[in-house]
């Protein structure tokens, strides 16, 4: 595209070049291949790999190849790797010295990503990796970092956990919708070859993303040096719906995340246009985790101001414990709104006996069907009308009799067919069941407002939602 003027490429973690043809990842005979183009301009000499363990880095057991002239790549996959490619991303490391056909030799290394398709792959899976595909995955990551159970998950972990796959599908759909809406680009253009298509608008949008990709990888490298034993990530992006929604469409934001087994730190910060000076804290979220015999717990401190530059800050405190009894998982969450504490240092954990609200969850399986029930207790009633002893988990979790606690929670009618009468001061409840239906998956949901919904996930990855008045007869919603 001769009308396009390229800017200096973004910096990222440089990866050592390896031999072409899908080396690494074991000696399994190739059964399939992912193929396409690496595009900023067309980039040759970039390392393309399947990120089997989700850490964003090329590891020895992961399949990889190197892009050639025209940005072409062919990543050969074993049968197991082909299965994994449904759920883990393809990452591209562009090292210094790689060739960009628009600009010439790459002066600064950088990284691009494309999210997993979440559907069965053909033996020759066609997919391009561009700054726009990277933007979608960056948007997903911002949510995954908040849900630390996803961090560092391997292909095997995702294959074994249908709930995580389901959550990832939701996040990807939301991220794609966000990119489509905010950047005014059609969903089918995100992974398109905008150079071959002579799509100037998509090209210009991709270049606007490049500045953030460069700063993201620079920031990640610097933060990793400070915390070499922890999982870290830094993402820069223009616009954030977390800051007064659409109020600042051209502002830049930095999201940083640090995590290990003991907890995590999440920070969302408004930046200057040069991405060098932090201007305003939007969200700080610190989580501490712990284990006890039979389960785990965490406590969270969130200090945030999401109403714009002149809005006040608020301190939100929460704690959660989860445990298993007789094949069922029970989760208790206590939440406290501490209001405007005046400073982040004054936003500290308190006695959760004064919590404003409580959430109780019961999750279990029967055959191939997964059930979940959620009960919400707000301060307009009595949040502790059930299990009042389950508070301040670092001190109490190991002292609780989990069998008795589970029996107390079991007084709630959490079974799918247990009816709607609840013998406690519950403000709201939601139940769901997820089950296979031929090659598809159904997720039915009912709630205390008498609403019934069904989400159908088809084998090709597409979705449909239906509604019902009684859970028996289903049809289009809104009719």
Secondary structure, 3 states (H helix, E strand, C coil): CCCCCCCCCCCCCCCCCCCCCCECCCCCCCCEEEEEEEECCEEECCEEEECCCCCCCCCCCCCEEECCHHHEEEEEECHHHHHHCCCCCEEEEECCCCEECCCEECCCCEEEEECCCCCCCCCEEECCECHHHHHHHHHHHHHHCCCHHHCCCCHHHHHHCHHHHHHHHHHHHHHHHHHHHHHCCCHHHCCCCCCCCCCHHHHHHHHHHHHHHHHHHHHHHHHHHHCCCCEEEEEEEECCCCCCCCCCCCCEEEEEEEEECCEEEEEEEEECCCCCCEEEEEEEEEEEEEEECCEEEEEEEEEECCCCCCCCCEEEEEEEEEEEECCEEEEEEEEEEEECCCCCCCCCCCCHHHCCEEEEEEEEEECCEEEEEEEEECCCCCCCCCCCCCCCHHHHHHHCCHHHHHHHHCCCCCCCCCCCCCCCCCCEEEEEEEEEECCEEEEEEEECCCCEEEEEECCCCCEEEEEECCCCCCEECCC
